[in-house]
Amino acid sequence: MKDRKLKSKPWYPGAVAACIAVVLYVVLTRFGSVKEHLAAFIRYFNPLLLGLAIAYLVNPLSRLYQRSICRRMKNEKKKEKTSNALAFVTVFVGLASLLFITLPQLIASITDFVGNLEGYIKTLEDVLGRWGLLKKLGIDSSQFITSTEDIMKNVGEYLTENINDVLDATVGAGKGIVTFLLGFILSVYLLAEKNTLRAGIARLSHSLMGEKRHTRWAVFITRCDEILSRYIVFNVIDCLIVGLLNAAFMLICGMPYVGLVSFTIALANLIPTFGPIIGAAIGVFLLLLVKPWFAFLFLIFTVVLQIVDAYIIKPKLFESSLGVSGLWIMIGVIIGGRIFGILGILLAVPGIAILDYVYREIFLPRLERRREAKDGTEVPDGTEEAADDIPESMEGGEEAPAEESGKDPAEESGEGPSEESGEGLPQDEDIT
């Protein structure tokens, strides 16, 4: 009641707008400093954040095993522990198999490339000289590296001159390995305690927001989880399909660097919009040094493969995709990359999809209901109060008693959300 009286004051909207404007002004004028301090603060929680990310990625596989292999187990705790163990074992076996298959190919491709580097440089020099690009660009042909001895000499000089940077990079790599190990250990515990954590969050949410608003926010979080989970799982599957198809084509055509190029294509395909272009450019450049004909065939196949991927494979995997236009995806990739780097690029598509969902399902319906109320249009019962919360698509939860009673629904019934069952929080959605 006090909050409603405060919001009804004539000065309240102006005060809130002024506070938001001041915060935005400080953040935008000192964005670099704010970002730097925020990154330094988050760095302390890197193992925890990494553990949460690993547990979130492994959780869909654990749920799959609960519904399939472990479905006949009657003891829920044993079923959960068994499915979690099988999920982690599957991830380990999958990564080991992927490394076992691709690593020898990558090593062989890189070794072959380095061994033929002198010939590639000579070919590149001849092509540039034949086209007259050396004179136009003002490049002296004597500046080209013509032997592996020159390469080793330059590498040695660089390491000697930048020994401090090399040591810092080595220390950073060691810290990264330790952080990954800590994050992995935390992910095991987080996945094992997910029901307890869910129950605790549900109880806290009930206490802070009440049943009605908690239910609406639970539906919203469930929808966001569904968007993010589906994108991650099916995007990884899509990258594997594209990489395997690319490898099969290169093997059939007898092209070199199958492992290196296919791995690059699959990895670059994780990046929306610009990823396939980057992967294709790297593949064309490597094949152009060997045979221009190979580069031409590879370019044509890559274009056809990306068309098939965009209009057949991805719609099948995502079930008519996420419903976000290419323009907004491109804008999200650019802005996300500028602000958050590679992580912003990778998560641009689900981020835009969630924003689109908020705009279409929450923001617009709220504006429409308020406009109907102002115009005097008859509004269904309860819509006026719901206009300040989550939209009609989220109002499927049971109605809570009037807030004027001052009692939480759990207190009136003598029951609260169970800490073991996690009642009140959305259950895991099936995405497989």
LINCOR-V832694 format. One record per helix or strand of 3 or more residues. SS is the DSSP state (hx for helix, st for strand). FROM is the first residue (numbers start at 0). LEN is the number of residues. Records with the same first field share a line. If there is no record, write none. Layout:
BEGIN
SS->FROM-LEN / FROM-LEN
END
This chain:
BEGIN
hx->1-6 / 11-18 / 30-13 / 45-22 / 75-40 / 116-14 / 132-5 / 140-3 / 147-14 / 162-30 / 193-16 / 210-43 / 257-11 / 274-16 / 291-27 / 325-15 / 341-5 / 347-28 / 382-4 / 391-3 / 402-3 / 408-5
END
